[in-house]
Amino acid sequence: MLIYLTEFLAHYISGFGVFKYVTMRTIMSVLTALVLSFIIGPKVIRWLIRLKVGQSVRLDGPETHLVKTGTPTMGGVMILFSVTISVLLWGDLTNHYLLIVTLTMLAFGVIGFIDDYKKVAYKDPNGMRSRTKYLWQSIIGLIAAYSLFAMAQVPTEHELLIPYMKDTFIHLGAWTVVLSYFVIVGTSNAVNLTDGLDGLAIMPTVMVSAALGVFAYMTGHLYFSAYLTIPYIPGVEELTIFCAALAGAGLGFLWFNAHPAQVFMGDVGSLSIGAALGVVAVAVKQELVLFIMGGIFVAETLSVILQVGSYKLRNGKRIFLMAPLHHHFEQKGWHESQVIVRFWIVTIFLVLIGLASLKIR
């Protein structure tokens, strides 16, 4: 909203003209989300404590986690609030990319909120039935995927870009909707599975979001996209505002989620921010790069799939000591903080590899 005010004021005070640039609004977006998180964080935590919205810990998990029972969950609402307010203040609300990713994030947040509520109200770590949750994720994911497909402005938006290869695309046509659906829903569940330790999911989210913001800015810039030989998609640069807001809100949340956590994000946070990352990756045509940069999310998901498959097909035999993957390393003797920091380091490495695709072509 402030973009319209600053445009008006620029007619009288030239200095306000700086806010028409995406770069300036990106800076303001990340700062706004970060400050908002710091301000509302303590209030949200106290509110959740009063409501007795405590986390139920799975009994078959590491014994060290039992002390976390009762820690306030559903803290993801502070992320959603900070991101939404920041986008409303600094984003161009006529931009359909920005509207789609924000509305998708909030819709997945509603699913997560219901799931969390069932967990805390009935003291059931499983929450919403998996089929029901996946059904609603699928409905919203398909709506988002089709919206991006229907509102495409250039043919490149219906193609799959192959990273590290110059001008190499796979034309998908209407199959783009299917790919987008799996990216959005898959990333949502992958972040959800990763959110099992203090700060484990949020910091990789911050790093991947920041990197996707770089891709969004370059992809929406006519000259930069031509120089880097990546698709030019007009208007997609506005997603830089969203990515910055998510990174800022994530850092603000990490202040309270760092070990030992004062609050957990819950499904209301993990499902929504995962879906948001998926939508941004689809919009900027970096689905495969997201797969690389979000390697930790991918590994966590694969560990669960392989564990379940092995258990069912090999008469109860397991591949990992425990799934998801972070619990496997805990069972091997790694301290929780070791697992967290090492996963962060791996994410930094993978994000740099992903960003390298801008030049290595």
Buried (B, 14 or more C-beta within 10 A) or exposed (E): EBBEEBEEBBEEEEEBBEBEEBEBBBBBBBBBBBBBBBEBBEEBBEBBBEEEBBBBBEEEBBEEBEEBEEBBBBBBBBBBBBBBBBBBBBBBEEBBBBBBBBBBBBBBBBBBBBBBBBBBEEEEEEBBEEEEBBEBBEEBBBBBBBBBBEBBEEEBBBBBBBBBEEEEBEEBEEEBBEBBBBBBBBBBBBBBBBBBBBBBBBBBBBBBBBBBBBBBBBBBBEEBBEEBEBBBBEBBBBBBBBBBBBBBBBBBBBEBBBEEBBBBBBBBBBBBBBBBBBBBBBBBBBBBBBBBBBBBBBBBBBBBEBBEEBBEEEEEEBBBEBBBBBBBBBEEEBEBBEBBBBBBEBBEEBBEBBBBBBEEB
